[in-house]
Amino acid sequence: MQKTIKTALLSELVILALWFYSFTFFINFQIAFLSSLLILLGSTYSYKRLVDRRVASQERPDDVDVIEKIDDPFDLYSDEITQEQGTRDETVDIKALVKEEKKRIKVQNVKNTAKSAPALLSMFRVIPYLFLILGFIALKNNALLSLMPYLIGLGFGILAGLYMGRSLFVENR
C-alpha cells in the first residue's frame, strides 16, 4: 500500500513539473492521466469484488470436468457407447443442431451478462468514465484541448493503473 502511494505521489510530482513546460500540456496530460488511472483502478476493484463474491458463495458448475463438457458438449468422443447411442440413426440434421446450439449459447450469454452487471455498473467504474468525458468536454470548451499530450497522458495513466491495480488488488501467492 505504501509503495502504491509513493508511486502515485511521485507520478503527480513529475506531472506537476510539466506545468513549467506549458500549462496546456500539463492540464491535458493531468486530466487524461487521472481519467485512465481511475478507470483502471475502478475496473480492477469492481471485478475483484465480483470474483470474491462468487468465490464466497461457492457458485460453481455442477460438473467436475467443465473443460471436457466445453470441448465435447455432445459426448461424441466418449469411449462408452450406450444402448441409445448405438441404435440411433446416424443422420443428424446439422441446421437444427446449429440452431439449438445458438439458442443455448445466447441464453448463457444473457445469464453471464446479468451476473457481471454489478461490476459493469459499479460506481467505481461509472464515476471515472464521467470524469473522462467531462474532462475532455471541459478542455474542448475552454480551447485547451491538445490531443498529443492528452493521448500521452492516457498511455501513462494506463501503465500506472496496471501497476497500481496489480499491487493493490491482486494477491501474490
N, C-alpha and C positions, 0 to 999 in steps of 0.2 A: 504494500500500500504506500509506504513512504517513497519507494522507488518511482512509483507512478506519479505521485505528487511532485517529486523533484523533476521528473521528465516534463510534466505539464508546465511548471514554473519556468524551467529552462527554455522551453519552446516559446512561451509567451514573452520572455525577455528578448529572445532573438527576433521575434516578430515586432516587438516594440522598437527595436533598433532600426527596423525598416522605415519608421517614421522619419528618420534623418535623411533617408534617401528621397522619399516622396510620400506625401500624405495619401494621395490616390492609390499608390502601390500598397501602402500599409493597410488602408481600410478595406480594399478589395481582398487582399491576402488574409486579413484577420477574419472577415465575415465568412469567407469560403472555408478557411481552416476550421473555425469553430463549428460551422454547419456540418461539415463532413465528419469531424471528430465526434460530435454529439450524436449524429445519426448512427455511426458505427457502434459507439458505446451503448446507446439505447437499444439498438437491434440485438447486440450481443447479450445484453442483460435480459431483455424480454424473452429471447429464445432460451436462455439459461433457465429462467423461471418456468417456462413451459415444460422443458425437459425434466426439471426437478419435480414438478407436479405430477407428470406422467410416471416417473420412476417411483414416487412416493405412493401413488395409487396402484402401483403394480399392474398397469394397463399393458398387457402383453397378449399376443395372439395365442390361441389355444393350441395350435400345432407346434410341436417342438422343432420340427425341421422346416422352418419357414423358407429357406433358400431352395430346398427341393420342390416345395409347392410352387414357388415362383418360376423355377426353371421348367417344371413339368406339371402344369396345372391339371392335365387330364390323365396323368399317370400312364403315359404312353411308353415309358422306358422301364417300367416295373418288370422284375423277373417273375413275379407271381401272376398267373393268369387265372382269373376267377371263372366260374361256370358261365356267368352272364357275359363276360368279355369274349369267351371262346365261342359262344353260339351266336353272337350278334352279327348282323350283316356288316360287311367291311366298307360298304359305300357310305360316305359321310357327306352331308350337304355342307360344303365349305362356306357358302354365303350365310347360311343360318348360324353356323359356328362362329363366324366373324361378328355377326350382329350381336349374338349372345355375349361374346367376349367384350365388345364395345360397351354394351349396357352395364356389364359388371364393372368395368374399369371406370365408367362415368360415375356410378354410384360410389365407388371407392374414392374417387377424386373429390366428390362433394363432401363425403364424410371426413376426409383428411383436411379439407379446407375449413370445415366447421370446427374441427378440433384445434387447428392452429390459428383461428380467428383472434383469440385473446392476444396472441403475440403480434399479430399483424396490426391490430388496432390499439396497441398499448400506448399510453401517453408518453412512454419513454421513446417511442418512435415518432409519434404524431407531432409533438412539440418541436423536435429538431427539424423535421421537414417543413413545418411552418416557419421556423427561423430561417431556413434556407430560402424559401420562396419570398418571404417578406424582406429579407436582407437584399436579395437580388433586385426586387422591385424598388426598394429604397435607394439603392445605388443608381439604378437606371433613372429614377425620377429626379434625383439630385445631380444628374450629369457627372457622376463619379465612376461609373462602371467602366472598367478596363478589363477586357477578357483574359489577357495573358496572366496578370497577377492573380486573377480570380481562379483560373484553371490550375495554376501552380499551387495556390493555397488549397484547392480541393485535393490535389495529389498528396501534399504534405499532411493534410488532415486525415486522409485515408491511411497513410503509413503510421501516423501517430495513433490513430484509432485502433488499428490492428495490434500494435504493440501494447497499448494501454489496456485494451479489451482482453487481450490474452493474459496479461499479468494480473488483471483484476478478477476476471470471471472464469478462467479456465484453470482447473485444478491440475497441478502436476502430480503424476502418480509415480 
